[in-house]
């Protein structure tokens, strides 16, 4: 029994010293958890040695941490936050409440600290090659998906630099694996926050547009689109990356993306839709009119007008809509410039037409997720909120501060988790209703089978006593309470009455036969007596 000083909890461990060996196939040991009595007012670090000894785990004391685990009703479970080793369990009230809420399903799992696992991941990515490196890169997305707590330490310990370094020297397969992992990072708060502060990642994505492999180009465009749509100010970071990459190659800005749009052997329409959407979103984020027209002039010199004519002849509605959006925004910008006075710095009106926003939504819904479960509407909601809060006058500013970005990402993550929770509850409710319907159908089928067996028994009884089922029904007792014993008793009484009736008929027949034999032959035949009539009647029957 626990008191105010102790708390008894189930404990298990995961042998995750090698993160690549324990991705989706990781399992808890022992399968049947053991119990451990924690001291509520003693820091976790001082109790880890006893926990390791109780579990007989291979972990080291200085490398270990405890993570909250909650089992699910349908099997399996989910991992939650880590406990702070330098704090007591009583000081971590939120985690303690989770453990106390359901002691039968919740437990604490002994794991290797996230910083050490991240170090192992980066070391293996940099020091292995060939097949081992391919397997490691392929598993990277699953590692981030299984444990999102690794994301923060990964971006803080130069994990993005590691991925970009490998991506610039790898073949197309390795690049695709890196892009998949990068897309998974963008789904998390710390991941997107780290990419915002790491412009080299955006530069590398833009560099991949020169790749001869269309799948690599298409995936890179998807990630650029996700990054731009997350925050209006992110368009400035994309423009900065475009200028840096093209300038380093000695070519005009937008050259890489225009190469995709003007390719003679045109790629699939979806890639063109992504490319035009990136152009429209990036131009929309330019704050001053001079920079906007410089970008438009550069695009025209690179063949944008001819590319739009060619794409407009396609049968893809989304692509045609993006082309019309480009021309419509340019026309509206020209009209606004004619109606305004000349200023030293001509700022663009941030209140863009709502139609331009809505028209581009259909083309980028499929680019919001990279094979993940994130709700596509979350990005659109963030975009609308940022559009409402944006001031009319905009100056050249760096993207918003980290706290604001973190707050937005946290809010989006909470919305996604709430949507997932509601979806899970709806699924469980449907399963319960389905099970109830199946049980009802089984009961009805059993009742029909029971009724069929009862009817067959009645027919057999009717055949046995020489009566039809309807006769048996008429003479069946109606005052019975449905007891089988009463039915048998009534049937036996009816059989005895039938036997006595037959015995009386037999005795009457014997008496009539003796009277008939004793009558002299000369005597005229007399009128039949009632007994004779009864006899012949029975004989005819």
Secondary structure, DSSP 8 states (H G I E B T S, - for coil): ---SSEEEEEEEE---SSGGGSSTT---EEEEEEEEEEETTSBGGGGHHHHHHHHT-S--GGGEEEEEEEE-TTS-EEEEEE--TTSBTTT-HHHHHHHHHTTTTEEEEEEE-HHHHHHHHHHHHHH--HHHHHHHHHHHHHHHHH-THHHHHHHHTTHHHHHHHHHHHS-HHHHHHHHHHHHHHTTSHHHHHHHHT-HHHHHHHHHGGG-S-HHHHHHHHHHHHHHHHH-TTHHHHHHHHHHHHHHHTTS-TTHHHHHHHT-SS---HHHHHHHHHHHHHHHHT--BHHHHHHHHHHHHHTTHHHHHHHHHTSS-HHHHHHHHHHHHHHHHHHHHHHHS---SS-B--S---HHHHHHTHHHHGGGS-SSS---THHHHHHHHHHHHHS-SS--------HHHHHHHHHHHHHHHHHHHHHHHHHHHHHHHHHHHHHHHHHHHHHHHHHHHHHHHHHHHHHHHTT--HHHHHHHS-SS--S-HHHHHHHHHHHHHHHHHHHHHHHHHHHHHHHHHHTS-SSS------HHHHHHHHHHH-
